Every structure is written in C-alpha cells, then in structure tokens.
C-alpha cells in the first residue's frame, strides 16, 4: 500500500512520526553567524541544521514547524496548526500559511546557492484556498524552484493537509546577492 492509498489519519500519523524522528537530532534555535554562512552552500547549511551542527531557525520554534526533507531545488516544511495560531475569528491566521510558504519557497532557492551567496524575498504572492483550525492536523509546505539566476530567483510552493487537500499556494521572487 502506498502513502497515496492510506487514509488521511494514517498519513498524518506517519508525518508526526517522521517529524519526531527529525526533532531528536535538532539543536537549539538560533542564528547562524554570517562568517559561517559565507563558507557554506545552501545544501551544506540545511544538512548541518538537520544533523544538529547548526542551530535551527527561531521562527520554527515560534510557529512550531520544521524542515522534513530537502534536496537541491526543493524543500518540505511541516507544522501543525494550533489555537495559538488563531486569529480573533476562530481560525488559523493567514500569516501561519504565509510563513510556511515563504519559508519553503525561500529555502528552495537557498538549496541551490553556492557558498558566499545569499538571498532575500523581494515579492511573495499567496493564494488561500481553504482555512485551517487546530483540527486540521499536520500540514506540509513544499517549495520548488522555478528559475535561479545570478541576481534573481523564482520559486513556487504548495501547502497541503494529510488528505492532500490544497490549503494555499504561493510564488516568490528573490534577490540573490554576494554575502
């Protein structure tokens, strides 16, 4: 039976198990010194974070999301919406989805960068498809590059639940620059 054939509750359980396995290796949240960033490619940075040799991004602790998998040009973040993420209307604030999507599209770009290169988001476009609540369960934001040049990169991302339902999607344009 493939993951696609599993009921959403079983997929959610598998996602939670995968997340727990990854969290065991992770270090404390913090920022990476600029001098260190200058010497590492994007792939080296994500490998070092995954292996606990570099600190995890503080935003991940605040919104409770982590990188689940990554490869050149692609990254997946997972989080579980909670009441702490609610807006006054009783649903998950759109900023939660926007942050997961901004992270996955930006980091997809970062995976392609050589040592000495950095990036920043110039533009982020998010389309919301479905709302989230604490009952949504784990969600995944997958970012993939569209194009990476010497100065400009573009990427796209999709936020889905364990049933495969699209919750939101985004595109980004990033500025690539020497660190």
C-alpha positions in Angstrom: 0.0 0.0 0.0 1.5 3.4 -1.0 1.1 6.5 1.0 -1.5 7.8 -1.5 -3.6 4.7 -0.7 -3.6 5.4 3.0 -6.4 7.2 4.9 -5.5 10.7 5.9 -5.4 9.8 9.6 -2.7 7.2 8.8 -0.7 9.7 6.7 -1.0 12.2 9.5 0.4 9.6 11.9 3.3 8.9 9.6 4.0 12.6 9.2 4.1 13.0 13.0 6.5 10.0 13.4 8.8 11.4 10.7 8.8 14.8 12.5 9.5 13.3 15.9 12.5 11.4 14.4 13.9 14.6 12.9 13.4 16.7 16.0 15.6 14.3 18.1 18.7 15.4 16.1 17.9 19.2 16.1 19.9 21.7 18.2 18.6 24.7 19.9 17.1 27.6 17.9 19.5 30.4 17.0 21.0 32.3 14.1 24.0 31.3 12.0 27.0 33.6 12.1 27.5 35.5 8.8 31.1 34.3 8.7 29.9 30.7 8.8 27.2 31.3 6.2 29.8 32.7 3.8 31.7 29.4 3.8 28.7 27.0 3.2 26.5 26.3 0.2 22.7 26.2 0.8 22.7 22.4 0.8 25.6 22.3 3.4 23.6 24.7 5.6 20.5 22.5 5.6 22.5 19.4 6.1 24.2 20.9 9.1 20.9 22.1 10.6 19.4 18.7 10.0 22.3 17.0 11.7 22.3 19.4 14.7 25.6 21.0 13.9 24.0 24.4 13.3 21.1 26.0 15.2 17.5 25.6 14.0 15.7 28.8 12.8 14.0 30.5 15.7 10.8 31.1 13.7 10.3 27.3 13.6 10.0 27.2 17.4 7.6 30.2 17.5 5.3 28.7 14.9 6.2 25.0 15.6 7.3 23.9 12.1 10.5 22.2 10.8 12.1 21.1 7.6 11.2 17.5 6.9 13.1 16.9 3.7 15.2 18.8 1.3 17.2 18.3 -1.9 18.6 20.7 -4.5 15.8 23.0 -5.6 13.2 21.5 -3.2 12.3 21.6 0.5 9.3 20.5 2.6 8.4 22.1 5.9 5.8 20.5 8.3 3.8 22.2 11.0 0.7 21.6 13.0 -1.7 24.5 13.4 -2.8 25.1 17.0 -5.1 27.5 18.8 -2.0 29.7 19.5 -2.1 30.4 15.7 -5.7 31.5 15.7 -7.0 35.0 14.6 -9.9 36.6 16.5 -12.4 34.9 14.2 -11.5 31.4 15.4 -9.4 30.0 12.6 -5.7 29.8 11.9 -4.3 33.3 11.0 -3.3 33.6 7.3 0.1 34.6 8.4 0.7 31.0 9.5 0.2 29.7 6.0 2.2 32.7 4.5 5.1 32.0 6.8 5.3 28.3 6.0 5.0 29.1 2.3 7.6 32.0 2.5 9.9 29.6 4.2 9.6 26.8 1.7 9.9 28.9 -1.4 12.8 30.9 0.0 14.6 27.8 1.3 14.1 26.0 -2.0 16.1 28.9 -3.6 18.7 28.7 -0.8 19.3 25.0 -1.5 20.6 26.0 -5.0 23.1 28.7 -3.8 26.8 28.2 -3.6 28.9 29.3 -0.7 29.2 33.1 -0.5 25.7 33.7 -1.9 22.6 34.8 0.0 19.1 35.8 -0.9 16.1 37.8 0.3 12.5 37.8 -0.6 11.5 40.6 -3.0 7.9 39.5 -3.5 5.6 36.9 -2.1 2.2 36.1 -3.6 -0.1 33.8 -1.5 -3.4 32.5 -2.6 -5.6 31.0 0.2 -7.8 28.1 -0.8 -9.0 26.5 2.5 -8.9 27.7 6.1 -7.2 25.8 8.9 -8.1 25.0 12.5 -6.5 23.0 15.3 -8.4 20.0 13.9 -6.6 20.2 10.5 -3.7 18.2 11.8 -0.2 18.4 10.3 0.3 20.3 7.1 3.2 20.4 4.7 4.6 23.3 2.6 6.6 22.1 -0.4 8.7 24.6 -2.2 10.3 24.1 -5.6 12.5 26.4 -7.7 11.3 27.7 -11.0 14.4 29.6 -12.0 17.6 30.7 -10.3 19.9 33.2 -12.0 22.9 35.3 -10.8 20.6 38.0 -9.3 17.0 36.8 -9.4 15.4 33.5 -8.4 11.8 32.4 -8.5 10.0 29.5 -6.8 6.6 28.1 -6.1 5.1 26.4 -3.1 2.0 24.4 -2.1 0.6 24.0 1.4 -1.5 20.8 1.8 -3.0 18.7 4.6 -2.6 14.9 5.1 -5.6 14.3 2.9 -3.8 16.0 0.0 -6.2 19.0 0.1 -4.6 22.2 -1.1 -4.8 24.9 1.6 -2.8 27.6 -0.1 -0.1 28.2 -2.7 2.5 30.8 -3.4 5.1 32.2 -5.7 8.1 34.2 -4.8 10.8 36.4 -6.5 14.1 36.6 -4.6 17.1 38.7 -4.9 20.4 36.7 -5.0 23.5 38.6 -3.8 27.0 38.0 -2.5 27.2 37.7 1.2 
